[in-house]
Amino acid sequence: MTDTNSLTPVATFCGKCDCGCPQLFIDESAPVERRVVITDDFGQRVEMSADQFGSLIEDAKAGKLDVVAAV
């Protein structure tokens, strides 16, 4: 599993179980382009900049990611 001890937790995307739910973190010690961290329940992680994450949020708010929820 991904080590998250040095990360600041922001959100958990499930929380209804103990399966190692996907989570959103901030890594203040990482380079700016890798400070936003999303982990999954398989022990993987995605690192991105705050600008990239902001674009993802904008797309989600605009409904561009709704097709993913239907899968």
C-alpha positions as CSV (number, residue, x, y, z in Angstrom):
1,M,0.0,0.0,0.0
2,T,1.1,3.5,-0.7
3,D,2.8,5.3,2.3
4,T,0.6,8.3,3.2
5,N,2.2,9.2,6.6
6,S,3.7,12.4,5.3
7,L,0.6,13.5,3.4
8,T,-2.1,15.8,4.6
9,P,-5.5,14.1,4.1
10,V,-8.2,16.2,2.3
11,A,-11.0,13.7,1.4
12,T,-12.0,10.1,1.3
13,F,-14.1,8.9,-1.6
14,C,-16.1,6.1,-0.1
15,G,-15.6,5.9,3.7
16,K,-18.4,3.2,4.0
17,C,-16.0,0.3,4.3
18,D,-12.4,-0.6,5.4
19,C,-11.2,-1.5,1.9
20,G,-8.6,1.2,1.7
21,C,-10.9,3.7,-0.1
22,P,-9.5,6.2,-2.6
23,Q,-8.3,9.3,-1.0
24,L,-7.1,12.8,-1.8
25,F,-4.0,14.3,-0.1
26,I,-1.7,17.3,-0.3
27,D,2.0,16.6,-0.2
28,E,3.6,19.9,0.9
29,S,7.1,18.5,0.6
30,A,6.6,17.5,-3.1
31,P,7.5,19.7,-6.1
32,V,4.6,22.0,-7.0
33,E,3.8,19.9,-10.1
34,R,3.2,16.8,-7.9
35,R,1.6,18.2,-4.7
36,V,-1.9,16.8,-5.2
37,V,-2.0,13.1,-4.6
38,I,-4.9,10.7,-5.2
39,T,-4.5,7.1,-3.9
40,D,-6.6,4.1,-4.8
41,D,-7.5,0.9,-3.0
42,F,-4.9,-1.0,-5.0
43,G,-2.0,0.9,-3.5
44,Q,-1.4,3.1,-6.6
45,R,-1.2,6.9,-6.6
46,V,-1.6,9.7,-9.1
47,E,0.4,12.9,-8.5
48,M,-0.5,16.2,-10.1
49,S,-0.3,20.0,-9.8
50,A,-3.1,22.1,-8.2
51,D,-3.7,23.5,-11.6
52,Q,-4.2,20.1,-13.1
53,F,-6.5,19.1,-10.2
54,G,-8.5,22.3,-10.7
55,S,-9.0,21.5,-14.4
56,L,-10.3,18.0,-13.3
57,I,-12.7,19.7,-10.9
58,E,-13.9,22.1,-13.5
59,D,-14.6,19.3,-15.9
60,A,-16.5,17.3,-13.2
61,K,-18.6,20.4,-12.3
62,A,-19.4,20.9,-16.0
63,G,-20.7,17.3,-16.3
64,K,-17.9,16.1,-18.5
65,L,-17.1,13.1,-16.2
66,D,-20.7,12.0,-15.7
67,V,-20.2,9.2,-18.2
68,V,-17.7,7.6,-15.7
69,A,-20.3,7.4,-13.0
70,A,-22.6,5.4,-15.4
71,V,-20.0,2.7,-16.0
